[in-house]
Amino acid sequence: MLVLFSPTKTQKEAPSDQPAKRFFPEITERILSEMQAYDVDDLKRIYRVSDKIAQAAHHNFATFQEHHIAIQSYQGSTFKNMNTNEWSQVDHDYANKHLLILSALYGLVSPNSRIGLYRLDFLTKTTLRLYDLWQVPVTQALNAMTQPILNLASKEYVEMIDTNNLTVPFVSIDFRETVGSEVVVKATYAKIARGKMASQVIKQRITNFEDLKKISFDDYVYNESLSNQSLYVFTR
């Protein structure tokens, strides 16, 4: 089973001597060249951010070096709640084969690959049509891996996959909260739960969707009545 994750806008330095392997070097280089051509004012405009953030992004692109281990560099509650510091080396090795991070710059990123510090998502208004660049190669790569896919990525990143042309099973997960008589999604809790779910899949070596339904943590349990073939809902 492959687990798909979204990246985060925020990153930290995480020096590594792992090889800087790119899945799609030519496409990544094309996007990098585009982003490196922008000045600070350009980045401020297309990101709609402050001078400080635009200056930092410009510096990172101008001095781009792939020195940072991906799974430690990406920040945010989803990554933090994977609790990778509690993983064994065997867990890390397994994750490197079964966890993939979707990226507007790289397409796909393995957890232990080296990456650069960058700011780019599919909402960034560049002259490149990022979804068009990525849909075919990413979809073909996932099909070639011939493994069922557990999607824990956001809608923004799932759209870089042509799910209609996937030849492997593809299931997304929703985490919902019971509030009175309603069952609702709360984004903050859902992000935390995605990280914990990924860690459960890695540590338990989950390989099929039936075993996935048996996972329970933080009072979340599989809710059959709200689920369907392509969407599994966990509620608490």
C-alpha positions in Angstrom: 0.0 0.0 0.0 1.2 3.5 -0.8 0.3 6.4 1.5 0.0 9.9 -0.2 0.7 13.0 1.8 0.6 16.8 1.2 3.7 18.8 1.8 3.7 22.0 3.9 4.5 25.6 3.1 6.8 25.8 6.1 10.1 23.9 6.2 13.1 23.8 8.4 16.7 22.9 7.7 17.2 19.1 8.1 20.7 18.3 6.8 21.1 14.8 5.4 23.7 12.8 3.4 20.9 10.8 1.7 21.0 11.0 -2.1 19.0 13.8 -3.7 16.9 11.6 -6.0 14.3 13.3 -8.1 11.4 11.3 -9.6 11.0 13.9 -12.5 14.3 15.8 -12.8 13.4 17.6 -16.1 10.1 18.9 -14.9 11.5 20.0 -11.5 14.3 21.8 -13.3 11.9 23.6 -15.5 9.8 24.8 -12.6 12.9 25.8 -10.7 14.1 27.9 -13.6 10.8 29.7 -13.7 10.8 30.5 -9.9 14.4 31.6 -9.9 13.6 34.2 -12.6 11.2 36.1 -10.3 12.4 39.0 -8.2 11.2 39.7 -4.6 8.3 41.9 -5.9 7.2 39.2 -8.3 7.1 36.7 -5.5 5.3 39.0 -3.2 2.6 39.5 -5.8 2.1 35.9 -6.8 2.3 34.6 -3.2 0.3 37.5 -1.8 2.6 37.6 1.2 4.6 40.1 3.2 8.0 41.5 2.1 9.7 39.2 4.7 8.2 36.0 3.4 8.8 37.0 -0.2 12.5 37.8 0.5 13.0 34.5 2.3 11.4 32.6 -0.7 13.6 34.5 -3.1 16.7 33.7 -1.1 15.8 30.0 -1.0 15.3 29.8 -4.8 18.5 31.9 -5.5 20.6 29.7 -3.3 18.7 26.4 -3.9 20.5 23.4 -2.5 19.0 20.0 -1.9 20.5 19.3 1.5 17.4 18.5 3.6 15.8 15.2 4.4 12.2 15.6 3.3 10.3 14.0 6.2 12.1 16.1 8.7 12.2 19.3 6.7 8.4 19.6 6.1 6.7 21.2 9.1 3.0 21.3 10.2 0.8 19.3 12.5 0.3 16.4 10.0 4.1 15.7 9.8 4.6 16.4 13.5 1.9 13.9 14.5 3.6 11.1 12.6 6.0 11.1 15.5 8.8 9.8 13.4 11.2 10.1 16.3 9.5 7.1 17.7 10.0 5.0 14.6 12.6 2.3 14.4 15.1 2.1 11.5 12.9 -0.6 10.0 9.9 1.7 10.2 11.9 4.4 8.4 13.0 2.0 5.7 9.4 0.8 5.3 8.1 4.3 5.1 10.6 5.2 2.4 9.1 2.5 0.2 5.4 3.1 1.1 5.0 6.8 1.8 5.0 9.5 -0.9 4.7 13.2 -0.5 3.0 15.1 -3.3 4.8 18.3 -4.3 4.2 21.1 -6.8 8.0 21.3 -7.3 9.0 17.6 -7.3 5.8 15.8 -8.2 6.6 13.0 -5.8 9.0 12.9 -2.9 10.2 9.9 -0.9 10.5 10.6 2.9 14.3 10.1 3.0 15.1 12.0 -0.2 17.0 15.2 0.0 15.1 18.3 -1.0 15.6 22.1 -1.1 13.8 24.7 0.8 11.1 26.1 -1.4 7.7 27.8 -1.3 5.3 26.6 -4.1 1.8 25.2 -4.2 -0.9 24.9 -6.8 -2.4 28.2 -5.8 0.7 30.1 -6.8 0.0 32.2 -9.9 2.9 31.4 -12.2 3.0 31.3 -16.0 3.3 27.5 -15.7 0.2 25.4 -15.6 1.4 23.1 -12.7 -1.6 20.7 -12.8 -1.1 20.2 -16.5 2.6 19.6 -16.0 2.1 17.0 -13.3 -1.1 15.0 -13.9 0.2 12.6 -16.6 3.7 11.8 -15.2 2.5 11.5 -11.6 -0.5 9.3 -12.5 1.7 7.1 -14.7 4.3 6.7 -11.9 1.7 5.7 -9.4 0.2 3.1 -11.8 3.7 1.7 -12.4 4.1 1.1 -8.7 1.0 -1.3 -8.8 0.1 -0.8 -5.2 -3.3 0.3 -3.7 -3.2 3.9 -2.6 -4.3 5.4 0.7 -4.9 9.1 0.1 -4.2 11.3 3.1 -3.4 14.4 0.9 -5.5 17.5 0.6 -7.9 18.2 -2.3 -5.4 20.7 -3.7 -2.8 18.1 -4.1 -5.0 15.2 -5.1 -5.9 17.2 -8.2 -2.4 16.6 -9.5 -3.5 13.0 -10.0 -5.8 11.9 -12.8 -7.8 9.6 -10.6 -10.0 8.5 -13.5 -7.0 7.0 -15.2 -5.5 5.2 -12.1 -5.3 1.5 -12.6 -4.9 0.8 -8.9 -7.4 1.0 -6.0 -7.6 4.5 -4.5 -9.2 5.3 -1.2 -9.4 8.6 0.6 -9.9 9.1 4.3 -12.1 11.6 6.2 -11.8 12.2 9.9 -15.0 13.6 11.5 -16.1 14.8 14.9 -19.5 14.1 16.5 -20.9 17.4 17.6 -24.4 17.0 19.1 -26.5 15.3 16.4 -24.1 16.1 13.6 -20.8 14.6 12.3 -18.5 17.3 11.0 -14.9 17.7 9.7 -12.7 20.0 11.9 -9.6 20.8 9.9 -7.2 21.1 12.8 -8.2 17.7 14.2 -8.2 16.2 10.7 -4.6 17.3 10.0 -3.4 15.7 13.3 -5.3 12.5 12.6 -3.8 12.2 9.1 -0.3 12.1 10.6 -1.3 9.6 13.2 -3.0 7.4 10.6 0.1 7.4 8.4 2.2 6.3 11.4 -0.2 3.5 12.2 -0.1 2.2 8.6 3.7 2.3 8.7 4.2 0.7 12.1 1.5 -1.9 11.6 2.7 -2.7 8.0 -0.9 -2.3 6.7 -1.1 -3.6 3.1 -4.8 -3.8 2.4 -8.0 -1.7 2.9 -9.7 -4.3 5.1 -7.0 -4.1 7.7 -7.1 -0.3 7.4 -10.7 -0.4 8.7 -9.5 -2.1 11.9 -7.2 0.8 12.9 -8.3 2.8 15.9 -6.6 5.7 17.7 -7.6 8.8 19.7 -11.2 7.4 19.8 -11.4 7.4 16.0 -13.1 4.2 14.6 -14.1 3.3 11.1 -17.7 4.3 10.4 -19.2 1.9 7.9 -22.5 3.8 7.5 -20.8 7.0 6.3 -18.2 5.3 4.2 -18.2 4.0 0.6 -15.8 2.2 -1.8 -13.6 5.2 -2.4 -14.0 7.2 0.9 -13.4 5.7 4.4 -14.8 7.8 7.2 -13.4 7.6 10.7 -15.5 9.2 13.4 -15.3 9.9 17.2 
